[in-house]
Amino acid sequence: MKLPQEFYLEKDVVALAKRLIGKRIVTKIDRVLTSGIITETEAYAGAVDRASHAYGGRLTARTKTMFERGGISYVYLCYGIHHLFNFVTNQEGIPHAILLRGIHPEKGIPHMLERRNKLKVDKTLSAGPGTASQALGITTALNGISLSGNKIWVEETGIVVPDEKIHVGPRIGVDYAKEDAKLPYRFLVSGRELEKFYHGDTASRRKTL
């Protein structure tokens, strides 16, 4: 079942980033379906967060998507190479976003391998924000689209990862944010831990964990 738009209207972006762990992200791009369990996220708290593109209320051609009502995608190009996917959250005018940093691949793995120019599945297939987006076929062409539509959506899985099994730490690559770089806004569950709470196909699971 797709998560409704109301899910993304949560005021606490940090809590929501944690709640996304264990959910399933699905893409259907050019009739190709791929999916994965979300294993790593980072929260960005908008105008008050020095690490956010919208810090200080910065409204530009790139960041305007972040100011829209939660439940859409924010996809931007990093270093001119990596397409990074974010969930826009909260109400219109509050530029909260959650970066997708990693997934455990499920459906469409052959297509993921082709997109990633890889011959076999390993832990680098979809670990990291750039590789996760690439594996899922997400590019900046999908910036601003609904997360309740037919191209990108998130589903409930029934997976419940206990708090003590989710690693919480500072975000990666945001040293410019000074003291905000140390905020515990990154959430991660390892493949081994996820396996204990995962009820998908055993054979495909063992190939990727």
C-alpha positions as CSV (number, residue, x, y, z in Angstrom):
1,M,0.0,0.0,0.0
2,K,1.3,3.4,-1.0
3,L,1.9,5.9,1.8
4,P,-0.6,8.8,1.6
5,Q,0.6,12.4,1.2
6,E,-0.4,13.0,4.8
7,F,2.6,10.8,5.9
8,Y,5.0,13.4,4.5
9,L,3.3,16.3,6.3
10,E,4.9,15.4,9.7
11,K,6.3,18.5,11.3
12,D,9.3,16.7,12.8
13,V,11.6,16.0,9.9
14,V,14.1,14.1,12.0
15,A,11.5,11.7,13.4
16,L,10.2,11.2,9.9
17,A,13.6,10.3,8.5
18,K,13.8,7.6,11.1
19,R,10.3,6.3,10.3
20,L,11.3,5.9,6.7
21,I,13.8,3.2,7.6
22,G,12.3,-0.2,6.6
23,K,9.8,1.3,4.2
24,R,9.9,0.3,0.5
25,I,10.7,2.8,-2.2
26,V,9.4,1.9,-5.7
27,T,10.1,3.4,-9.1
28,K,8.4,2.7,-12.4
29,I,10.4,4.5,-15.1
30,D,10.0,3.8,-18.8
31,R,7.9,0.8,-17.8
32,V,10.7,-0.7,-15.7
33,L,9.8,-1.4,-12.1
34,T,12.5,-1.4,-9.4
35,S,12.2,-1.3,-5.6
36,G,14.2,-1.5,-2.4
37,I,13.9,-1.3,1.3
38,I,15.1,2.0,2.7
39,T,18.2,1.4,4.9
40,E,19.7,4.9,5.3
41,T,18.3,8.5,5.4
42,E,19.4,12.0,6.4
43,A,17.1,14.8,7.7
44,Y,17.5,18.4,6.6
45,A,15.6,20.9,8.7
46,G,15.2,23.7,6.3
47,A,15.7,27.4,7.2
48,V,17.3,26.7,10.6
49,D,19.7,24.0,9.4
50,R,23.0,25.2,8.1
51,A,23.4,22.0,6.1
52,S,20.2,22.5,4.2
53,H,20.0,24.1,0.8
54,A,17.2,26.3,2.2
55,Y,19.1,27.5,5.2
56,G,18.1,31.0,6.1
57,G,15.0,30.7,3.9
58,R,17.1,30.6,0.7
59,L,14.6,30.4,-2.2
60,T,16.2,29.8,-5.6
61,A,15.3,28.1,-8.8
62,R,16.8,24.9,-7.3
63,T,15.4,25.1,-3.8
64,K,11.8,26.2,-4.7
65,T,10.7,22.6,-4.7
66,M,11.6,22.3,-1.1
67,F,9.1,25.0,-0.2
68,E,6.2,23.1,-1.7
69,R,3.8,21.0,0.3
70,G,5.3,17.7,1.5
71,G,4.8,14.6,-0.6
72,I,6.9,15.4,-3.6
73,S,10.4,14.7,-4.8
74,Y,13.4,17.0,-4.6
75,V,16.1,15.8,-6.9
76,Y,19.3,17.7,-7.5
77,L,22.6,17.2,-9.2
78,C,25.7,16.9,-6.9
79,Y,29.1,17.8,-8.3
80,G,27.5,17.7,-11.7
81,I,27.5,13.9,-11.6
82,H,25.2,12.4,-8.9
83,H,21.4,12.7,-8.9
84,L,20.4,12.9,-5.3
85,F,16.8,12.1,-4.3
86,N,15.0,13.7,-1.4
87,F,11.5,13.4,0.1
88,V,10.0,16.9,0.6
89,T,8.1,17.0,3.9
90,N,6.0,19.3,6.1
91,Q,3.6,22.0,5.0
92,E,4.0,24.4,2.1
93,G,6.5,27.1,3.0
94,I,8.6,25.0,5.4
95,P,11.5,23.6,3.4
96,H,12.1,20.2,5.1
97,A,13.6,17.4,3.2
98,I,15.0,13.9,3.8
99,L,17.8,12.5,1.7
100,L,17.7,8.9,0.6
101,R,21.1,7.5,1.3
102,G,20.7,3.8,0.7
103,I,18.4,0.9,-0.1
104,H,18.4,-2.9,0.1
105,P,17.5,-3.9,-3.5
106,E,14.4,-6.0,-4.1
107,K,12.6,-6.0,-7.4
108,G,14.2,-5.3,-10.8
109,I,17.8,-6.1,-9.7
110,P,18.9,-6.9,-13.3
111,H,17.8,-3.4,-14.3
112,M,19.6,-2.0,-11.3
113,L,22.8,-3.8,-12.3
114,E,22.5,-2.4,-15.9
115,R,21.9,1.2,-14.6
116,R,25.0,0.9,-12.3
117,N,27.2,-0.8,-15.0
118,K,27.8,-3.7,-12.7
119,L,28.0,-7.5,-13.4
120,K,27.0,-8.8,-10.0
121,V,25.2,-7.8,-6.9
122,D,27.3,-6.5,-4.0
123,K,27.0,-4.0,-1.2
124,T,27.9,-1.1,-3.5
125,L,24.9,-1.6,-5.8
126,S,22.7,0.8,-3.9
127,A,24.6,2.1,-0.8
128,G,25.1,5.8,-0.9
129,P,22.8,8.6,-2.2
130,G,24.1,8.7,-5.7
131,T,24.2,5.0,-6.3
132,A,20.7,4.5,-4.7
133,S,19.2,7.0,-7.1
134,Q,21.1,5.6,-10.1
135,A,19.9,2.0,-9.2
136,L,16.3,3.2,-9.0
137,G,16.6,5.2,-12.2
138,I,16.0,8.5,-10.6
139,T,17.3,11.7,-12.2
140,T,16.6,15.4,-12.0
141,A,14.0,14.9,-14.7
142,L,11.8,13.6,-11.8
143,N,12.3,16.6,-9.6
144,G,9.0,17.9,-8.1
145,I,6.8,14.9,-8.9
146,S,4.2,13.5,-6.5
147,L,5.3,10.6,-4.3
148,S,1.8,9.3,-4.4
149,G,1.9,8.9,-8.2
150,N,3.0,6.2,-10.6
151,K,6.7,7.0,-11.1
152,I,8.0,7.1,-7.5
153,W,6.2,6.0,-4.4
154,V,6.8,4.5,-0.9
155,E,5.0,1.5,0.5
156,E,4.5,0.2,4.0
157,T,6.3,-3.2,4.5
158,G,5.4,-4.3,8.0
159,I,9.1,-4.2,8.8
160,V,9.7,-2.8,12.3
161,V,13.3,-2.2,13.2
162,P,13.8,-1.6,16.9
163,D,15.3,1.8,17.8
164,E,18.4,0.2,19.3
165,K,19.1,-1.5,16.0
166,I,19.1,1.8,14.0
167,H,22.4,3.6,14.0
168,V,22.0,7.3,14.6
169,G,24.8,9.7,13.8
170,P,25.9,13.0,12.1
171,R,25.3,13.5,8.4
172,I,28.1,12.9,5.9
173,G,29.8,15.5,3.8
174,V,28.4,18.6,5.4
175,D,31.4,20.0,7.3
176,Y,30.5,23.5,5.9
177,A,27.5,23.4,8.3
178,K,29.8,24.0,11.3
179,E,28.1,22.9,14.5
180,D,25.0,21.7,12.6
181,A,27.3,19.1,10.9
182,K,27.3,17.3,14.2
183,L,23.6,16.9,14.6
184,P,22.3,13.3,14.9
185,Y,20.2,13.5,11.8
186,R,21.4,10.4,9.9
187,F,19.7,7.0,10.4
188,L,21.1,3.6,9.2
189,V,20.2,0.0,9.6
190,S,22.8,-2.6,8.4
191,G,21.9,-5.4,6.1
192,R,22.5,-8.0,8.8
193,E,20.2,-6.2,11.1
194,L,17.5,-5.6,8.5
195,E,17.5,-9.3,7.7
196,K,16.2,-10.2,11.1
197,F,13.1,-8.1,10.5
198,Y,12.6,-8.6,6.8
199,H,9.9,-10.9,5.5
200,G,10.6,-10.8,1.8
201,D,11.8,-13.6,-0.4
202,T,14.7,-15.4,1.4
203,A,16.6,-16.3,-1.7
204,S,16.8,-12.8,-3.2
205,R,17.5,-11.4,0.3
206,R,20.6,-13.5,0.8
207,K,22.0,-12.4,-2.6
208,T,22.2,-8.8,-1.5
209,L,22.6,-8.6,2.3
